């Protein structure tokens, strides 16, 4: 009998959840960045192994929120945790277990149906004795809270070390049943994935200047009419939103060069995703204090 079900990856911001999701699926379905709180949506990546199917849910990092957006993202994670079959708690091997990890572990105490797996991420970044110490810290924390853990798996998404082992552990914990999806890698609409790829390019180009103030919305997206059958072209009109007037020139750069660079980087990744040439039109607009504005958050999909 085949197995299928959902596993959610949870943890503090920047512990490698998105990178691990992409490594398990085999292709990028969630954006990654060295900046905390990169993920803003629950991205589902689909991994098919034989007749078994593991649906991975990557989530925003649970953090102390300073905005309405932050509170909504935390609520999203906690709600999703109660709806899946397996919860993968990600502890970074290069950091000691801290209050943020305890806060997340405490959220597991009221769950009874879900199986719990601890993934020690970034295992490539530490020596074996440090990794062993981190495993003991995670084990002690879970035992102190009465949380039963099915397995502990050190893993490095960067080196692809133990990724297949983690996948096997998760699949073995899923309930028996047929596949929930076809051969697609993610159930996210193309517009959502495209918007995330544009935001990823913006985060990389803007570095530390505007890590959380940028949102992306797709105005229009569709194949251009009248093109030859063998040479399709996808037209995408997108907007980068910032919160203040002073942030707009930062995104544009001198004579608009930074925005052009963001567009070129995003376009290459979108073309690889869609398998067709893309015309990408980017503009920058202001949505004042959008992270605390309920109306703006709804419009931007939060």
N, C-alpha and C positions, 0 to 999 in steps of 0.2 A: 504493500500500500504506500502511495506517495504521501509526502508531507508538504504542507504549505501554511504560511501564516506571516504575521508581522513582527518585526523586531525593531525597537526604538533605541537609538543611541543618545544617551544623555550625559551631561557633565558640565563643568564650569566652562566659561568662554575660553576658546583657544586651546583646547586640550587635544585637538586633532580629529574631531568627530566627522567633519566633512571630508577630510583627506582619507579617513578610514572607510567611509561610505563609498567614495570613488574607487578605492583599491579593491573593495569587496565586489563591486559591480563590474569593475574592469574598465570603465570609462567615466569621464567626469559627468556627474549628474547634479552635483552640489558645488557651489563656488567655494574656493578656499582662499585664505589670506592669513598673513601673520598678525593681523589686527583682530582683537577680540570682538565678539558679537557680529561676525560677518554674516552668519546665516539668519535670515528673517522669515523663512517659510519652512514648513515641514516638507522636506523633499523626499519622495519615495523612489528608491532605486530597486530594481528587480533583478535578482540573481537566480538563474535557473541552473540546477545541477541534476542532470538526469531527469527524472519525473518530479523531483522536488522543487519547490519554489520558495525562496526567502525574499520577503518584501521589507526593505530597510527604510526606516524613517529617520532621517537626519533632522535635528532640531536646533533652534537657537540655544546658545549657552545660558544656563540658569544663573542669574546675577542679581545683585541688589539694584532694583530699577530706579532710575532718576527721571524717567519720562513715562507718559501714558503708553507709548509704544513698548517700552521695557516691561511694564506691568502686563500688557496684553501678551507679549511673547512668553513671559514666565507662565501665565495662565494656560497658554496654548500647549506648552510642554507638559504641564501637570495633568491637563485633561487627556492628552494623547497617551500618556503613560498608562492610564486606566483602561485603554481600549486595545492594547496590543497583547501579543502572546509572550514575548520575551523582552526584557529590559536589559540593555547593555550599558552598564555604568562605566564611563571612561575616566580613569585616573591617569594623569600624566606621570610617567616614570621619572621625568627630570625635575619633579617638584614634590616636596613633602605633602602628605595629606593635611588639609587645612580646614578651616571653618566652612568654606564653600562646599567641600566634599561632604562634610557632615550634614549641611543643610539639605543637600540632594538625597543623601542616604536616609535621612529622617522622613522624606516624602515617600519612601518605599515601605514604611512600617505598616501602613494601612492596606497594602495590596496583598491579596491572597491567591488570585488566579495566576498571576504572571510569574514566570521563571526569571531568575536574576543571574546575569553573568557579569563578572568584572573584567574589563579589558584594560591592561596596563599599556597605554599608548606611548609612542616615542621611545620604545625599548632600545632602539639603536643609539640613543643619546647618552646612555649611562653604562657603567661597568656592571658585571654580573652580581657583585656583592651589593651594589646600590639597588639593583632591580629586585633582589631577594628581600631587601629591607622594605621596599615600597610594597611588595606583595604582603609582607607581614603587617604593615600599617593598614592596608586596605582590609585584610582579614580581621584584624583587631577591631577596626571601626564597625564593620558589619556585625560582628559577633556582639559588640557592646550594645547595639541597637536591636538585636534579635532578628536581623534580616538574614534569611537563608540564601546562600549563594550556591548555584549549581556548579559553577566552574570559574576558575581564574585563568585568563589567557594573556600572557605578555605578547605584544604585537607591535610591529613596525610597518606602517603603511608605506613609508619612504623606501625601505629596503625590501618590501614585500615579504617580510619575515613573519611566519605564523598566520598570515592572512587566510590561507586555505584552511588551517586548523580551526581558526575562529569561525569560519563559515560552516565547517562540519559540526562544530559544537552547537551552533545556533540552529541549524537544520534539524539536528537530533532532538531538540527541545520543542519543535513545532508540533502542533496536532496533526493527525492524519487527515488527509483530504486532497481534493483535486487542485490544480493550479487556479489562482485567482486572476491572473493576467496572461496575455499572450507572450510574444517574444520581445515586446518593447522593454527598454531599459528603465524607463520612468513613466509614471502616470501623470506627470505634470504637463499641462498644456504647453505647446511650443512657445506661445507668447510669454509665459512665465519664465521658462528656461532662457529665452532670448534676453529678457529684461535682466535676469540674473547675470548672464554673461557680460552684458554691458556694464553692470554695476561692478562686477569683478575687475574689468579693465580699468574702470574709474578708480577703484580702491588702490590698484597697483600703481597707477600713474600719480595719484594725489598723495600717496604715502601717508604721512601722519597729519596732514593738514585738515582734512574733512572726513575722518573715518566713518562717522555715523550720521552725518548730516545730508547724505546723498541718497535719493530714491530715484527709481527709474520707472517710467510708465510708457507703454507702447500705444501710440495714437492709432497707427494703421499698420497692417501687415498683410501682404498678399502677393501672389504672383502677378507680374506685370502682363497686361493683356497685349496680344498682337506679337508676342515673341515666337521665334521658331521653336518647333517641338523639341529639337535637340539642344537648344540653348536657352533654358528658362532663366528668369531673373526675379528674385524675391525683393520686393520693395518693403523697407521697414522704416517707419517714421517714429522716432522715440524722443522722449524728453527726460533730461536729467534735472531733477528738482533739488534745490538747495533751500536753506531756511532763511537766509538773510541776503540783502543786496550786496554786502561786502564779500560774500562767498562766490558770487557769480564770476567776477574776473579771475578768481583762483582757478576755477574749473576751465574757463576759456583759455587761460594762458596768454602769453604775449602774441598779439595778432591772431588769436584763435588757434595757435599751434598745439596747445595741450589737448583741446577738445578733438582736434584732427587726429592726434596720436591715439587718444582713447577710442575713437571711431575705427581707426585702422586695425587696432589690436582686437577690438570686439568683433569687427566684421570677419576677420580670419577665423575666429573661433566659431562664429555663427555659421559660416560657410562649411566648416568641417562637420558641424552638427547636422545641418540640413541637407548637405550634399548638393548644393546648388549655389550659383553666384548670387551675391547679395548687394543691393544698393541700400546703404544705411545713412539716414539723414538724422543727425543729432542736434538738438537745441537745448539750451539751459534756461530754466524758468525758476521763479521764486515762489515757494509755498511757505509762507511765514510760519515759523515754529511748528512745522507739520508733525513732528514727533509727539506733540501735546494737543493736537487739534483732532477731535473725533471725526469731523467731517472729512478732513484731508486724509486721515488714516483709512477711512472706509474707501475713499476714491482710489487710494494707492494699494488696496487689497489687504489691509490689516484690520 
